[in-house]
Amino acid sequence: MLKYALYRNHLTKGENDYSAMPQSLINKKIEDIIQQITKPGSILKQTECVAVIHDFFRAISENLNEGYGFISEYIRIQPKIVGVFEGIEDQFDAHRHQKQLSVTAANVLKQAVEGVKLEKVIANIRQPEIKSVYDLKSQKTDGQLSPGHMLEVIGSRLKLDIEQADEGIFLVSSADASETKIQQIHTNLPSRISGMIPEGLASGSYRLEVRNRPGNKKNITIGIFTTALSVN
């Protein structure tokens, strides 16, 4: 059962536009899946599954490094090049073009999502709400991220307890769901927070999340910015 709630959409022109956001979403890790498939009665062993799964993804990574994609009934992973080429004789230029991944669900996973049951719940108004994200170097809103430069998040209930390791501004990769936490926080207010984007943040698309405990709540709450942000 996927629980969702509706929140005001500040990115569209309609005054009564809302976006659906999952509530209390639990993300399972590889270790959780291994425990699931090696439960009592299974002939599979945990140590063997760990080795096979990690070797499987390691092989995909090695193939990608050689320029090969991966296609299955579950997922499709393809290398791609983005950016504008100036004429037919132009060559790849790391300053103007980027090597990225395209990761899409194939038939089995698409069918699994189509079959998920939904339950609409009342929005948790105490969770952080993100209205816009501003990149100070490019001076662009809701689009680009510039590693090594400042990022500003505007919204409500954003203030962080920087002493808590699980609170902060997080950038979640669209390619592999890996998380990067912005460690250097400069402005920390309920309506505005800012921090330094890590210098080595890889090119690609990211989802920005603000995680905190508004009103001294016991459990962590997550505010998700629905527009994808990119590092070029």
Buried (B, 14 or more C-beta within 10 A) or exposed (E): EEEBBBBBBBBEEEEEEEBBBEBEEEEEEEEEEBEEEBEEEEEEEEEEBBEEBEEEEEEBEEBBEEEEBBEEEEBBBBBEEEBEEEEEEEEEEEEEBBBBBBBEEEEEBEEEEEEEEEEEEEBBEEBBBBBBBBBBBEEBBBBBBBBEEBBBBBBBBBBBEEEEEEBBBBBBBBBEEEEBBBEEBEBBEEBBBBBBBBEEBBBBBBBBBBBBBBEEEEEEBBBBBBEEBBBB
